[in-house]
Amino acid sequence: MSRYTGPKNRKSRRLGFSTLENGKDLKRAYAPGQHGQGRKKKLSNYGTQLQEKQKLRFMYGLNEKQFKKTFIDAGKLKGVHGEDFFKLLESRLDNLVYRLGFATTRNGARQLVNHGHITVNGKKVNIPSYRCKPGDVIAIKENSKDHKAVKEALEAVHNRVEFVTYDEANMSGTYVRYPERSELNSEIDEALVVEFYNR
């Protein structure tokens, strides 16, 4: 299945979870559609695991193939599988562009990367799935520093996560370290995602 490009609030309401992580996509507290306000059915174990996997996948905006590949890569690391999976998702270039505040959503960040507005360690990178390493410097390309959407996004930033630092003068940021689990979304139970793929 390809990446979902429809209305974000529809998926968020179906899952009862803000995939944008700001709550703006949950203006109504019930599922979309004609029967959205009906009584919820109790989910099976499989249904619960699938729902948790979909929450995480839609939050990062990946298609199933990309998502599963990242999960398999996380299994090759030495730490806890679920936490390592989270770390690899957070290390994607489009996610770090979002975390630095160059875009207000991950979709917007992906578009900035695709259109060649982002550099990593001084070199243009236009692959959203590019996996950054701690110490990498992510910046707006010199001739894109007046980009209207980037300026508006930066003005809207109130605070940033602690695993990135931002240099306002150069419109650049550094991926300082891998994030701790406590710094990431607490509404996700990554153990259920691991169970889903290991069933």
TORPA-4810 file (N, C-alpha, C, O; in nm, 3 decimals):
<nodes>
NODE_1_0.084_-0.119_0.000_0.000_0.000_0.000_0.088_0.124_0.000_0.186_0.130_0.073_M
NODE_2_0.053_0.223_-0.081_0.133_0.345_-0.087_0.104_0.435_0.033_0.013_0.410_0.112_S
NODE_3_0.184_0.540_0.043_0.169_0.632_0.156_0.036_0.706_0.147_-0.004_0.751_0.039_R
NODE_4_-0.033_0.720_0.259_-0.163_0.788_0.263_-0.143_0.938_0.245_-0.063_1.000_0.315_Y
NODE_5_-0.216_0.996_0.149_-0.201_1.140_0.122_-0.333_1.217_0.141_-0.342_1.334_0.107_T
NODE_6_-0.433_1.149_0.197_-0.562_1.214_0.218_-0.563_1.301_0.344_-0.457_1.329_0.401_G
NODE_7_-0.683_1.344_0.388_-0.694_1.431_0.506_-0.638_1.365_0.632_-0.677_1.253_0.665_P
NODE_8_-0.548_1.434_0.700_-0.483_1.377_0.819_-0.583_1.359_0.934_-0.573_1.263_1.011_K
NODE_9_-0.679_1.451_0.944_-0.773_1.442_1.056_-0.860_1.316_1.047_-0.907_1.266_1.149_N
NODE_10_-0.880_1.266_0.926_-0.963_1.145_0.909_-0.896_1.024_0.974_-0.959_0.948_1.047_R
NODE_11_-0.767_1.008_0.946_-0.693_0.896_1.006_-0.677_0.915_1.157_-0.687_0.820_1.234_K
NODE_12_-0.653_1.040_1.197_-0.636_1.068_1.340_-0.762_1.036_1.418_-0.757_0.976_1.525_S
NODE_13_-0.876_1.075_1.362_-1.003_1.048_1.430_-1.035_0.899_1.433_-1.090_0.849_1.530_R
NODE_14_-0.999_0.828_1.325_-1.021_0.684_1.321_-0.941_0.614_1.430_-0.989_0.519_1.493_R
NODE_15_-0.818_0.662_1.453_-0.730_0.599_1.552_-0.747_0.657_1.692_-0.700_0.599_1.790_L
NODE_16_-0.816_0.773_1.701_-0.830_0.840_1.830_-0.697_0.890_1.883_-0.671_0.888_2.003_G
NODE_17_-0.612_0.936_1.790_-0.474_0.972_1.823_-0.428_1.083_1.728_-0.451_1.073_1.607_F
NODE_18_-0.364_1.186_1.780_-0.319_1.297_1.696_-0.190_1.260_1.622_-0.083_1.260_1.681_S
NODE_19_-0.201_1.229_1.494_-0.083_1.193_1.414_0.005_1.315_1.388_0.122_1.300_1.352_T
NODE_20_-0.050_1.435_1.405_0.030_1.557_1.391_0.099_1.596_1.521_0.180_1.688_1.524_L
NODE_21_0.065_1.526_1.628_0.121_1.547_1.762_0.088_1.684_1.823_0.154_1.726_1.918_E
NODE_22_-0.012_1.753_1.769_-0.048_1.883_1.827_-0.196_1.891_1.865_-0.241_1.992_1.919_N
NODE_23_-0.272_1.786_1.837_-0.413_1.782_1.874_-0.506_1.855_1.779_-0.628_1.845_1.793_G
NODE_24_-0.451_1.930_1.681_-0.536_2.009_1.590_-0.616_1.922_1.494_-0.715_1.966_1.438_K
NODE_25_-0.572_1.797_1.476_-0.642_1.706_1.386_-0.748_1.624_1.458_-0.805_1.532_1.399_D
NODE_26_-0.775_1.655_1.586_-0.876_1.583_1.663_-0.983_1.679_1.714_-1.014_1.680_1.833_L
NODE_27_-1.038_1.759_1.624_-1.138_1.858_1.665_-1.269_1.791_1.706_-1.347_1.847_1.782_K
NODE_28_-1.291_1.670_1.654_-1.409_1.592_1.695_-1.359_1.465_1.762_-1.262_1.403_1.718_R
NODE_29_-1.426_1.428_1.869_-1.376_1.318_1.952_-1.427_1.182_1.908_-1.414_1.084_1.981_A
NODE_30_-1.486_1.174_1.789_-1.538_1.046_1.742_-1.485_1.017_1.601_-1.433_1.106_1.534_Y
NODE_31_-1.499_0.892_1.559_-1.445_0.849_1.430_-1.519_0.916_1.315_-1.633_0.960_1.332_A
NODE_32_-1.456_0.924_1.196_-1.522_0.987_1.081_-1.630_0.897_1.023_-1.637_0.779_1.056_P
NODE_33_-1.713_0.953_0.937_-1.814_0.874_0.866_-1.949_0.873_0.932_-1.967_0.923_1.043_G
NODE_34_-2.043_0.814_0.861_-2.183_0.811_0.902_-2.205_0.744_1.038_-2.291_0.785_1.116_Q
NODE_35_-2.125_0.641_1.067_-2.143_0.565_1.191_-2.034_0.595_1.294_-2.013_0.518_1.388_H
NODE_36_-1.966_0.706_1.276_-1.854_0.741_1.362_-1.889_0.758_1.508_-1.805_0.736_1.596_G
NODE_37_-2.015_0.798_1.535_-2.054_0.821_1.674_-2.117_0.698_1.738_-2.164_0.704_1.852_Q
NODE_38_-2.119_0.588_1.666_-2.175_0.464_1.721_-2.085_0.405_1.828_-1.975_0.454_1.852_G
NODE_39_-2.134_0.299_1.891_-2.059_0.234_1.999_-1.934_0.166_1.943_-1.941_0.098_1.841_R
NODE_40_-1.821_0.185_2.008_-1.696_0.126_1.961_-1.694_-0.023_1.989_-1.737_-0.069_2.095_K
NODE_41_-1.643_-0.100_1.891_-1.627_-0.244_1.911_-1.498_-0.269_1.987_-1.400_-0.195_1.973_K
NODE_42_-1.499_-0.374_2.069_-1.377_-0.411_2.141_-1.280_-0.476_2.043_-1.318_-0.567_1.969_K
NODE_43_-1.155_-0.429_2.044_-1.055_-0.481_1.952_-0.994_-0.611_2.003_-0.977_-0.630_2.124_L
NODE_44_-0.961_-0.701_1.910_-0.888_-0.823_1.945_-0.742_-0.784_1.970_-0.704_-0.669_1.949_S
NODE_45_-0.660_-0.880_2.014_-0.517_-0.854_2.034_-0.453_-0.807_1.904_-0.374_-0.712_1.901_N
NODE_46_-0.488_-0.877_1.794_-0.435_-0.840_1.664_-0.477_-0.697_1.627_-0.396_-0.618_1.577_Y
NODE_47_-0.605_-0.665_1.652_-0.657_-0.532_1.620_-0.585_-0.423_1.698_-0.556_-0.316_1.644_G
NODE_48_-0.556_-0.450_1.825_-0.484_-0.354_1.910_-0.342_-0.332_1.859_-0.295_-0.218_1.852_T
NODE_49_-0.275_-0.441_1.822_-0.138_-0.431_1.769_-0.137_-0.355_1.636_-0.052_-0.269_1.613_Q
NODE_50_-0.233_-0.388_1.549_-0.242_-0.321_1.419_-0.266_-0.172_1.437_-0.203_-0.090_1.370_L
NODE_51_-0.357_-0.137_1.528_-0.388_0.004_1.552_-0.265_0.081_1.601_-0.242_0.194_1.559_Q
NODE_52_-0.186_0.018_1.689_-0.066_0.083_1.742_0.036_0.103_1.630_0.103_0.207_1.622_E
NODE_53_0.048_0.003_1.544_0.140_0.013_1.430_0.098_0.125_1.336_0.181_0.200_1.285_K
NODE_54_-0.034_0.136_1.312_-0.084_0.239_1.222_-0.065_0.380_1.281_-0.038_0.475_1.208_Q
NODE_55_-0.080_0.392_1.412_-0.056_0.521_1.479_0.086_0.570_1.448_0.107_0.683_1.405_K
NODE_56_0.182_0.480_1.471_0.323_0.516_1.451_0.353_0.542_1.303_0.425_0.636_1.270_L
NODE_57_0.297_0.460_1.215_0.325_0.474_1.072_0.267_0.605_1.017_0.334_0.675_0.942_R
NODE_58_0.144_0.637_1.055_0.083_0.761_1.007_0.148_0.884_1.069_0.156_0.989_1.006_F
NODE_59_0.194_0.870_1.194_0.260_0.983_1.260_0.385_1.026_1.183_0.409_1.145_1.164_M
NODE_60_0.464_0.927_1.138_0.587_0.958_1.064_0.564_0.967_0.913_0.655_1.003_0.839_Y
NODE_61_0.443_0.933_0.867_0.408_0.949_0.726_0.479_0.854_0.631_0.511_0.891_0.519_G
NODE_62_0.503_0.731_0.676_0.573_0.633_0.592_0.475_0.537_0.527_0.366_0.512_0.578_L
NODE_63_0.517_0.482_0.411_0.437_0.373_0.356_0.479_0.243_0.424_0.579_0.240_0.496_N
NODE_64_0.403_0.138_0.402_0.427_0.012_0.475_0.566_-0.046_0.448_0.631_-0.097_0.539_E
NODE_65_0.611_-0.038_0.322_0.740_-0.095_0.286_0.855_-0.025_0.359_0.945_-0.090_0.413_K
NODE_66_0.852_0.109_0.359_0.955_0.187_0.429_0.953_0.158_0.579_1.057_0.142_0.643_Q
NODE_67_0.831_0.153_0.632_0.813_0.133_0.776_0.870_-0.002_0.821_0.942_-0.010_0.920_F
NODE_68_0.835_-0.108_0.745_0.882_-0.242_0.782_1.034_-0.254_0.766_1.100_-0.320_0.846_K
NODE_69_1.088_-0.190_0.662_1.234_-0.194_0.640_1.307_-0.130_0.758_1.410_-0.180_0.803_K
NODE_70_1.253_-0.018_0.807_1.313_0.050_0.922_1.303_-0.039_1.046_1.396_-0.044_1.127_T
NODE_71_1.191_-0.110_1.061_1.172_-0.201_1.173_1.278_-0.313_1.169_1.336_-0.348_1.271_F
NODE_72_1.301_-0.368_1.050_1.401_-0.475_1.034_1.541_-0.422_1.066_1.620_-0.490_1.132_I
NODE_73_1.571_-0.301_1.019_1.702_-0.239_1.048_1.722_-0.221_1.198_1.832_-0.240_1.250_D
NODE_74_1.613_-0.183_1.268_1.620_-0.162_1.413_1.650_-0.293_1.486_1.715_-0.293_1.590_A
NODE_75_1.604_-0.404_1.430_1.628_-0.535_1.490_1.774_-0.577_1.484_1.816_-0.665_1.559_G
NODE_76_1.851_-0.515_1.397_1.994_-0.548_1.383_2.080_-0.473_1.485_2.199_-0.502_1.500_K
NODE_77_2.019_-0.376_1.554_2.092_-0.300_1.656_2.091_-0.376_1.789_2.016_-0.472_1.805_L
NODE_78_2.174_-0.333_1.881_2.194_-0.410_2.005_2.097_-0.376_2.118_2.088_-0.449_2.216_K
NODE_79_2.024_-0.266_2.104_1.936_-0.223_2.214_1.800_-0.290_2.212_1.782_-0.395_2.150_G
NODE_80_1.703_-0.228_2.280_1.564_-0.275_2.283_1.503_-0.246_2.146_1.508_-0.133_2.097_V
NODE_81_1.444_-0.347_2.085_1.397_-0.335_1.947_1.301_-0.217_1.926_1.319_-0.139_1.833_H
NODE_82_1.201_-0.205_2.011_1.102_-0.098_1.995_1.163_0.040_2.009_1.130_0.131_1.932_G
NODE_83_1.252_0.057_2.106_1.316_0.187_2.128_1.411_0.221_2.014_1.419_0.336_1.970_E
NODE_84_1.485_0.120_1.966_1.574_0.143_1.852_1.496_0.180_1.727_1.541_0.262_1.647_D
NODE_85_1.378_0.121_1.712_1.290_0.153_1.600_1.251_0.300_1.604_1.256_0.370_1.502_F
NODE_86_1.211_0.346_1.722_1.177_0.487_1.742_1.296_0.577_1.705_1.280_0.679_1.638_F
NODE_87_1.416_0.538_1.750_1.537_0.618_1.724_1.565_0.630_1.575_1.603_0.737_1.527_K
NODE_88_1.547_0.521_1.501_1.571_0.525_1.357_1.467_0.612_1.286_1.500_0.683_1.191_L
NODE_89_1.343_0.606_1.332_1.239_0.692_1.273_1.270_0.840_1.299_1.251_0.924_1.212_L
NODE_90_1.318_0.869_1.421_1.352_1.008_1.455_1.476_1.056_1.380_1.496_1.176_1.366_E
NODE_91_1.560_0.963_1.333_1.685_0.999_1.265_1.665_1.028_1.116_1.759_1.066_1.047_S
NODE_92_1.544_1.009_1.066_1.516_1.042_0.926_1.533_1.192_0.904_1.501_1.272_0.992_R
NODE_93_1.582_1.229_0.787_1.606_1.370_0.759_1.478_1.452_0.763_1.478_1.561_0.820_L
NODE_94_1.369_1.401_0.705_1.245_1.479_0.706_1.195_1.504_0.848_1.141_1.611_0.877_D
NODE_95_1.213_1.406_0.937_1.170_1.424_1.075_1.256_1.529_1.146_1.203_1.609_1.223_N
NODE_96_1.387_1.528_1.122_1.476_1.625_1.188_1.453_1.766_1.136_1.466_1.863_1.211_L
NODE_97_1.418_1.780_1.008_1.382_1.911_0.953_1.258_1.964_1.027_1.249_2.082_1.058_V
NODE_98_1.164_1.873_1.054_1.044_1.908_1.131_1.080_1.942_1.275_1.030_2.042_1.329_Y
NODE_99_1.164_1.862_1.338_1.203_1.885_1.478_1.278_2.017_1.496_1.267_2.082_1.600_R
NODE_100_1.354_2.057_1.393_1.428_2.184_1.402_1.339_2.305_1.381_1.378_2.418_1.411_L
NODE_101_1.217_2.282_1.330_1.122_2.392_1.313_1.124_2.454_1.176_1.065_2.561_1.156_G
NODE_102_1.190_2.390_1.078_1.191_2.444_0.942_1.056_2.424_0.873_1.028_2.487_0.771_F
NODE_103_0.973_2.336_0.928_0.838_2.311_0.875_0.746_2.282_0.992_0.791_2.237_1.098_A
NODE_104_0.617_2.309_0.974_0.522_2.291_1.084_0.469_2.148_1.092_0.412_2.109_1.193_T
NODE_105_0.487_2.071_0.984_0.444_1.930_0.983_0.553_1.845_0.918_0.640_1.897_0.849_T
NODE_106_0.545_1.715_0.940_0.642_1.626_0.874_0.620_1.623_0.723_0.715_1.607_0.647_R
NODE_107_0.495_1.638_0.681_0.468_1.644_0.536_0.536_1.765_0.473_0.595_1.756_0.365_N
NODE_108_0.526_1.879_0.542_0.591_2.001_0.494_0.742_1.985_0.491_0.809_2.032_0.399_G
NODE_109_0.795_1.917_0.592_0.940_1.892_0.598_0.984_1.803_0.482_1.088_1.826_0.421_A
NODE_110_0.903_1.701_0.453_0.935_1.610_0.343_0.939_1.686_0.211_1.025_1.661_0.126_R
NODE_111_0.847_1.780_0.195_0.842_1.859_0.072_0.966_1.949_0.059_1.021_1.963_-0.050_Q
NODE_112_1.008_2.009_0.170_1.129_2.092_0.169_1.251_2.011_0.124_1.332_2.057_0.044_L
NODE_113_1.261_1.889_0.177_1.374_1.803_0.142_1.365_1.763_-0.006_1.464_1.772_-0.079_V
NODE_114_1.248_1.720_-0.049_1.228_1.678_-0.188_1.263_1.788_-0.288_1.315_1.760_-0.396_N
NODE_115_1.234_1.911_-0.252_1.257_2.025_-0.342_1.398_2.082_-0.334_1.429_2.184_-0.396_H
NODE_116_1.484_2.016_-0.256_1.625_2.052_-0.255_1.661_2.175_-0.172_1.760_2.241_-0.201_G
NODE_117_1.581_2.205_-0.069_1.609_2.324_0.014_1.698_2.292_0.134_1.735_2.383_0.209_H
NODE_118_1.733_2.166_0.154_1.803_2.123_0.277_1.943_2.069_0.245_1.964_2.000_0.145_I
NODE_119_2.037_2.103_0.332_2.173_2.046_0.322_2.205_1.968_0.450_2.155_2.001_0.558_T
NODE_120_2.287_1.866_0.435_2.339_1.791_0.550_2.491_1.797_0.541_2.551_1.751_0.444_V
NODE_121_2.552_1.856_0.644_2.698_1.875_0.647_2.748_1.948_0.521_2.853_1.917_0.466_N
NODE_122_2.666_2.047_0.478_2.707_2.131_0.365_2.673_2.077_0.227_2.695_2.146_0.127_G
NODE_123_2.620_1.955_0.219_2.586_1.896_0.089_2.435_1.883_0.075_2.366_1.841_0.169_K
NODE_124_2.383_1.920_-0.042_2.238_1.910_-0.064_2.193_1.764_-0.060_2.253_1.677_-0.123_K
NODE_125_2.088_1.740_0.016_2.028_1.605_0.022_1.879_1.621_-0.005_1.810_1.697_0.064_V
NODE_126_1.829_1.548_-0.105_1.685_1.560_-0.136_1.612_1.427_-0.118_1.512_1.399_-0.184_N
NODE_127_1.663_1.345_-0.026_1.600_1.216_0.005_1.545_1.223_0.148_1.622_1.220_0.244_I
NODE_128_1.412_1.231_0.164_1.352_1.244_0.298_1.390_1.132_0.394_1.398_1.154_0.515_P
NODE_129_1.413_1.010_0.341_1.443_0.896_0.428_1.591_0.887_0.465_1.632_0.794_0.535_S
NODE_130_1.670_0.982_0.419_1.814_0.983_0.451_1.831_0.974_0.603_1.770_1.050_0.678_Y
NODE_131_1.913_0.879_0.647_1.928_0.856_0.792_2.046_0.936_0.846_2.161_0.910_0.810_R
NODE_132_2.016_1.032_0.932_2.120_1.117_0.990_2.184_1.049_1.111_2.125_0.961_1.174_C
NODE_133_2.306_1.093_1.140_2.378_1.042_1.256_2.404_1.157_1.352_2.413_1.272_1.309_K
NODE_134_2.416_1.128_1.482_2.449_1.234_1.577_2.574_1.309_1.532_2.674_1.248_1.494_P
NODE_135_2.566_1.442_1.537_2.677_1.525_1.491_2.651_1.588_1.355_2.717_1.684_1.317_G
NODE_136_2.554_1.533_1.280_2.522_1.589_1.148_2.459_1.728_1.163_2.378_1.752_1.252_D
NODE_137_2.500_1.818_1.073_2.446_1.954_1.072_2.348_1.968_0.957_2.383_1.948_0.841_V
NODE_138_2.224_2.002_0.991_2.116_2.014_0.893_2.085_2.163_0.878_2.061_2.232_0.978_I
NODE_139_2.085_2.213_0.755_2.068_2.356_0.733_1.980_2.385_0.613_1.960_2.300_0.526_A
NODE_140_1.929_2.507_0.609_1.858_2.555_0.491_1.964_2.598_0.389_2.059_2.667_0.424_I
NODE_141_1.946_2.557_0.265_2.041_2.592_0.159_2.050_2.744_0.147_1.950_2.814_0.166_K
NODE_142_2.166_2.794_0.115_2.193_2.939_0.114_2.089_3.018_0.035_2.038_3.119_0.084_E
NODE_143_2.057_2.973_-0.086_1.962_3.050_-0.168_1.815_3.021_-0.135_1.725_3.067_-0.205_N
NODE_144_1.792_2.944_-0.027_1.654_2.916_0.017_1.622_2.980_0.152_1.515_2.957_0.208_S
NODE_145_1.715_3.061_0.204_1.697_3.117_0.338_1.584_3.219_0.348_1.538_3.252_0.457_K
NODE_146_1.540_3.269_0.232_1.427_3.364_0.232_1.295_3.294_0.201_1.194_3.360_0.178_D
NODE_147_1.295_3.163_0.201_1.175_3.085_0.170_1.064_3.121_0.270_1.081_3.111_0.391_H
NODE_148_0.950_3.163_0.215_0.840_3.213_0.298_0.791_3.109_0.399_0.773_3.140_0.517_K
NODE_149_0.770_2.986_0.352_0.716_2.880_0.441_0.812_2.850_0.556_0.769_2.823_0.668_A
NODE_150_0.943_2.853_0.527_1.043_2.826_0.631_1.041_2.936_0.736_1.044_2.909_0.856_V
NODE_151_1.036_3.061_0.690_1.034_3.175_0.785_0.911_3.170_0.874_0.919_3.194_0.994_K
NODE_152_0.796_3.139_0.815_0.671_3.131_0.892_0.678_3.018_0.995_0.632_3.032_1.108_E
NODE_153_0.736_2.906_0.953_0.748_2.791_1.044_0.840_2.824_1.161_0.809_2.791_1.275_A
NODE_154_0.952_2.889_1.133_1.048_2.924_1.239_0.988_3.023_1.338_1.016_3.017_1.458_L
NODE_155_0.906_3.114_1.288_0.840_3.212_1.375_0.739_3.145_1.469_0.711_3.195_1.578_E
NODE_156_0.685_3.031_1.425_0.583_2.961_1.505_0.643_2.866_1.609_0.570_2.810_1.690_A
NODE_157_0.775_2.849_1.607_0.840_2.755_1.701_0.844_2.815_1.841_0.888_2.928_1.861_V
NODE_158_0.798_2.736_1.940_0.802_2.780_2.080_0.914_2.710_2.157_0.981_2.771_2.240_H
NODE_159_0.932_2.584_2.129_1.042_2.510_2.193_1.078_2.390_2.106_0.997_2.340_2.028_N
NODE_160_1.202_2.345_2.120_1.251_2.231_2.042_1.287_2.116_2.134_1.309_2.135_2.254_R
NODE_161_1.292_1.997_2.077_1.334_1.880_2.154_1.482_1.894_2.189_1.557_1.964_2.120_V
NODE_162_1.524_1.828_2.297_1.660_1.849_2.349_1.769_1.777_2.271_1.887_1.804_2.291_E
NODE_163_1.730_1.685_2.183_1.834_1.613_2.108_1.876_1.685_1.979_1.954_1.631_1.901_F
NODE_164_1.824_1.807_1.958_1.873_1.892_1.849_1.905_2.030_1.904_1.843_2.075_2.000_V
NODE_165_2.004_2.098_1.843_2.032_2.237_1.878_2.016_2.320_1.753_2.036_2.272_1.641_T
NODE_166_1.979_2.447_1.771_1.952_2.533_1.656_2.039_2.658_1.659_2.053_2.723_1.763_Y
NODE_167_2.098_2.690_1.545_2.181_2.810_1.529_2.103_2.909_1.443_2.096_2.896_1.321_D
NODE_168_2.045_3.009_1.510_1.958_3.104_1.441_2.032_3.184_1.334_1.977_3.211_1.228_E
NODE_169_2.156_3.223_1.362_2.234_3.306_1.269_2.257_3.236_1.134_2.254_3.299_1.029_A
NODE_170_2.280_3.105_1.139_2.310_3.030_1.016_2.192_2.949_0.963_2.203_2.881_0.862_N
NODE_171_2.077_2.958_1.033_1.958_2.879_0.997_1.997_2.732_0.980_1.967_2.668_0.879_M
NODE_172_2.064_2.680_1.081_2.108_2.542_1.079_2.086_2.479_1.216_2.069_2.549_1.316_S
NODE_173_2.088_2.348_1.219_2.073_2.277_1.346_2.159_2.153_1.347_2.196_2.101_1.242_G
NODE_174_2.189_2.106_1.465_2.273_1.987_1.481_2.194_1.878_1.551_2.128_1.900_1.652_T
NODE_175_2.204_1.759_1.494_2.145_1.640_1.557_2.247_1.594_1.661_2.343_1.524_1.629_Y
NODE_176_2.225_1.634_1.786_2.324_1.617_1.892_2.341_1.471_1.934_2.453_1.424_1.951_V
NODE_177_2.229_1.401_1.951_2.235_1.263_2.002_2.104_1.192_1.968_2.006_1.255_1.930_R
NODE_178_2.106_1.060_1.981_1.982_0.985_1.965_1.887_1.022_2.079_1.933_1.044_2.191_Y
NODE_179_1.759_1.028_2.052_1.665_1.066_2.159_1.646_0.956_2.263_1.662_0.838_2.234_P
NODE_180_1.614_0.998_2.385_1.575_0.903_2.490_1.427_0.868_2.469_1.352_0.948_2.414_E
NODE_181_1.388_0.752_2.513_1.246_0.712_2.495_1.152_0.810_2.565_1.043_0.836_2.516_R
NODE_182_1.194_0.864_2.678_1.109_0.955_2.755_1.083_1.087_2.681_0.991_1.161_2.717_S
NODE_183_1.165_1.118_2.580_1.149_1.242_2.504_1.053_1.227_2.386_1.018_1.325_2.320_E
NODE_184_1.009_1.104_2.361_0.924_1.077_2.245_0.780_1.052_2.289_0.751_1.045_2.408_L
NODE_185_0.692_1.040_2.192_0.548_1.032_2.218_0.512_0.921_2.316_0.536_0.803_2.290_N
NODE_186_0.453_0.960_2.428_0.422_0.863_2.535_0.293_0.786_2.507_0.263_0.689_2.576_S
NODE_187_0.216_0.829_2.406_0.090_0.762_2.374_0.110_0.636_2.290_0.017_0.558_2.271_E
NODE_188_0.231_0.617_2.240_0.262_0.500_2.157_0.320_0.389_2.244_0.411_0.413_2.324_I
NODE_189_0.268_0.268_2.227_0.326_0.151_2.294_0.400_0.071_2.187_0.342_-0.014_2.119_D
NODE_190_0.530_0.098_2.174_0.608_0.035_2.066_0.621_-0.116_2.083_0.648_-0.187_1.986_E
NODE_191_0.600_-0.166_2.205_0.606_-0.312_2.229_0.497_-0.382_2.148_0.517_-0.494_2.101_A
NODE_192_0.382_-0.317_2.131_0.272_-0.375_2.052_0.309_-0.380_1.905_0.269_-0.472_1.833_L
NODE_193_0.387_-0.282_1.858_0.432_-0.280_1.718_0.528_-0.397_1.694_0.522_-0.464_1.592_V
NODE_194_0.616_-0.419_1.791_0.712_-0.532_1.783_0.634_-0.664_1.781_0.665_-0.754_1.703_V
NODE_195_0.532_-0.674_1.867_0.449_-0.795_1.871_0.377_-0.817_1.738_0.364_-0.930_1.693_E
NODE_196_0.332_-0.707_1.677_0.260_-0.717_1.549_0.348_-0.781_1.442_0.304_-0.871_1.370_F
NODE_197_0.473_-0.733_1.432_0.561_-0.785_1.327_0.622_-0.920_1.363_0.667_-0.994_1.274_Y
NODE_198_0.625_-0.953_1.491_0.685_-1.081_1.533_0.582_-1.193_1.552_0.616_-1.303_1.594_N
NODE_199_0.456_-1.164_1.522_0.350_-1.264_1.549_0.364_-1.386_1.457_0.284_-1.479_1.465_R
</nodes>
